[in-house]
């Protein structure tokens, strides 16, 4: 049954690898006599706090990535409207600048979706 679920299978494989890593590091498998109940609870709490730190770090990295995508998207939308208003320095025509920035905004939006982010768009 677990072979049919790649996620569960991956977790089981990682558990086996982690057990081997612990065996190599400490020379013994986990034993209930290694700590008393309070010691196990303390160890579990410390591991949980470490996990919370890792999760918060990952969440902040995702927020930074989403903000970067949003800034790139907003820049191209702004430049598209500037071109439509007649400001297109460096471009041969307003249409060229508008089309470039519209396409670039669309590509950034699609890249963000692929990365798992839904950006705020015009009118939202």
Order of alpha helices (4+ residues) and beta strands (2+ residues): alpha-alpha-alpha
